[in-house]
C-alpha cells in the first residue's frame, strides 16, 4: 500500500524521538530519514522502525508483517509529554473523537442521574426525619400525659 506525506512525517517524528532518547546516533537517524522520505510503501516505513521499541506504523489491513509484528495504521505511538498523540490525525482520528464524545456524554448523563438520585434520597430522608421527630415528640407527650386518652 502506498504511503502519504503524513505517514512519512509520523515515522520521521518517531525516529526523532528515538534519536533524542539515544537509541539512534545522528548518522543512523539521518540515513533513516532519507529512507523515510524516499519510501513508497507502508512496509518500507515499518522497516525503519522494526528494531525500535513500540508499535509499528503499517498497513490498515491488519496483516502480519514479515517481522512478525501486527500491523495497523495509526497504532498509538506516544512518547512523552508535549509530543502529541498518534490518533490526532489519520483514519482513526474521527473514531477516537466520536468515542471521546460518547464517553463524555455518558459521563455527564451518569453524573446527572447520581445528582438527581442524591437530591431525591436527601429529600425523602428529610421527610422521614421530620416524621420520626413528630412520632418521637408524640410518644414523649404521651409518656408525660400531655397527649393521648385522658386519664379518669
C-alpha positions as CSV (number, residue, x, y, z in Angstrom):
1,X,0.0,0.0,0.0
2,X,1.3,3.4,-0.9
3,X,2.1,6.0,1.8
4,X,1.1,9.6,2.3
5,X,3.2,12.5,3.4
6,X,1.5,12.4,6.8
7,X,2.6,8.8,7.3
8,X,6.1,9.6,6.4
9,X,6.1,12.5,8.8
10,X,4.8,10.3,11.7
11,X,7.8,7.9,11.0
12,X,10.2,10.8,11.0
13,X,8.8,12.1,14.3
14,X,9.3,8.6,15.8
15,X,12.8,8.5,14.5
16,X,13.5,11.9,16.1
17,X,12.1,10.7,19.4
18,X,14.3,7.6,19.3
19,X,17.4,9.7,18.4
20,X,16.6,12.0,21.3
21,X,16.3,9.0,23.6
22,X,19.8,7.8,22.5
23,X,18.5,4.7,20.6
24,X,19.9,6.1,17.3
25,X,23.0,8.0,16.6
26,X,22.9,11.1,14.4
27,X,24.3,9.3,11.3
28,X,21.7,6.4,11.6
29,X,19.0,9.0,12.2
30,X,19.9,10.9,9.0
31,X,20.1,7.7,6.9
32,X,16.7,6.6,8.2
33,X,15.1,10.0,7.5
34,X,16.4,9.8,3.9
35,X,14.9,6.3,3.6
36,X,11.6,7.6,5.1
37,X,11.4,10.4,2.6
38,X,12.0,8.0,-0.3
39,X,9.6,5.3,1.0
40,X,6.7,4.5,-1.2
41,X,5.0,1.7,0.7
42,X,4.0,1.2,4.3
43,X,6.3,-1.9,4.6
44,X,9.3,0.4,3.8
45,X,8.2,2.8,6.6
46,X,7.7,0.0,9.0
47,X,11.1,-1.4,8.3
48,X,12.6,1.8,9.5
49,X,11.1,1.2,13.0
50,X,11.3,-2.5,13.2
51,X,14.3,-2.6,15.6
52,X,13.0,0.2,17.8
53,X,10.6,-0.3,20.7
54,X,6.8,0.4,20.5
55,X,4.1,-0.4,18.0
56,X,5.0,-0.2,14.3
57,X,3.4,2.1,11.6
58,X,1.9,-0.2,9.0
59,X,-0.9,-1.1,6.6
60,X,-4.5,-0.8,7.7
61,X,-5.4,-4.3,6.6
62,X,-4.2,-5.8,9.8
63,X,-2.0,-8.4,8.1
64,X,1.1,-9.7,9.8
65,X,4.4,-8.2,8.7
66,X,7.5,-10.2,7.6
67,X,8.9,-9.2,11.0
68,X,6.1,-10.9,12.9
69,X,4.7,-7.7,14.4
70,X,1.0,-7.0,14.0
71,X,0.5,-4.1,11.6
72,X,-2.1,-1.4,12.0
73,X,-2.0,2.2,10.6
74,X,-2.1,4.8,13.3
75,X,-1.3,2.4,16.0
76,X,-0.6,4.6,19.0
77,X,2.9,5.6,19.3
78,X,3.2,8.2,22.0
79,X,6.2,9.0,24.0
80,X,6.4,11.9,26.4
81,X,4.5,15.0,27.5
82,X,4.0,17.5,24.8
83,X,5.0,15.2,21.9
84,X,1.4,14.6,20.7
85,X,-0.9,11.7,20.1
86,X,-0.7,9.3,17.2
87,X,-4.5,9.4,17.0
88,X,-4.6,13.2,16.4
89,X,-4.9,12.7,12.7
90,X,-5.4,9.8,10.3
91,X,-8.1,7.3,9.6
92,X,-8.8,6.5,13.2
93,X,-8.9,10.1,14.5
94,X,-12.7,10.5,13.8
95,X,-13.5,7.3,15.6
96,X,-11.4,8.3,18.5
97,X,-13.1,11.7,18.7
98,X,-16.5,10.1,18.4
99,X,-15.7,7.6,21.2
100,X,-14.5,10.5,23.4
101,X,-17.7,12.4,22.8
102,X,-19.8,9.3,23.6
103,X,-17.8,8.8,26.8
104,X,-18.2,12.4,27.8
105,X,-21.9,12.3,27.1
106,X,-22.3,9.0,29.1
107,X,-20.3,10.5,32.0
108,X,-22.5,13.6,32.1
109,X,-25.6,11.5,31.9
110,X,-24.4,9.3,34.8
111,X,-23.4,12.2,36.9
112,X,-26.8,13.8,36.3
113,X,-28.6,10.6,37.4
114,X,-26.4,10.4,40.5
115,X,-27.1,14.0,41.4
116,X,-30.9,13.6,40.9
117,X,-30.9,10.4,43.0
118,X,-28.9,12.1,45.7
119,X,-31.4,15.0,45.8
120,X,-34.4,12.6,45.9
121,X,-32.9,10.5,48.6
122,X,-32.0,13.6,50.6
123,X,-35.5,14.9,50.3
124,X,-37.0,11.6,51.3
125,X,-34.6,11.3,54.2
126,X,-35.6,14.8,55.3
127,X,-39.3,13.9,55.2
128,X,-38.6,10.7,57.2
129,X,-36.6,12.6,59.7
130,X,-39.4,15.0,60.1
131,X,-41.9,12.2,60.6
132,X,-39.6,10.4,63.0
133,X,-39.3,13.7,65.1
134,X,-43.1,14.1,65.1
135,X,-43.5,10.5,66.3
136,X,-40.8,10.9,69.0
137,X,-42.5,14.1,70.1
138,X,-45.9,12.5,70.2
139,X,-44.5,9.5,72.2
140,X,-42.8,11.8,74.7
141,X,-46.0,13.7,75.0
142,X,-47.9,10.5,75.7
143,X,-45.4,9.4,78.3
144,X,-45.7,12.8,80.1
145,X,-49.5,12.6,79.9
146,X,-50.0,15.7,77.8
147,X,-51.5,13.9,74.8
148,X,-53.5,10.8,74.2
149,X,-56.5,9.5,76.0
150,X,-57.5,11.5,79.1
151,X,-57.0,9.9,82.5
152,X,-60.0,9.3,84.7
